[in-house]
Amino acid sequence: MIIFMICHKPFAQNKIKNDSSKYIISGIVYDSTLKRALPNASLKLGSRNILTTENTGRFKLVLSTKYSKKKFSITASYLGYNENKIWIDNRNSKLTSEIAIYLSAANIDHNKVVIIQ
């Protein structure tokens, strides 16, 4: 089961720096069971790898405003967890968004051996 939550929350004005040419998405990637932040989780925008989270699980994406009026996906992944792809639909959104992404632990089959050469 994949769980995600999106909530819109404006940043403090000094963090935005009144730059209307940027669209900012920030948030935290969490373990869905323990509700703990996952440091160094990978994030992809569409199919492109774009960044990893900080040690606190936080991330900040600064995108061009073309993303503020369209639908796109962000995929979060972490070793030992299932990927979570969320869709952001921003047709009527503000230029800043705060999201929380929850990853569930992957079921690992310990009887299966994979050899990579």
Number of C-alpha atoms within 10 A of each C-alpha: 9 14 14 15 10 14 10 12 12 13 15 8 8 7 8 15 8 9 9 10 12 18 21 20 19 16 18 21 30 23 18 18 11 8 11 14 22 21 18 19 23 19 24 16 15 13 10 10 13 12 16 19 20 16 12 14 20 19 22 16 17 12 14 13 14 10 17 24 16 13 11 14 14 18 18 25 22 21 11 12 18 17 19 21 19 17 13 19 14 15 11 9 14 14 22 18 22 18 18 17 24 26 27 20 17 13 9 9 7 6 6 6 7 6 4 4 3
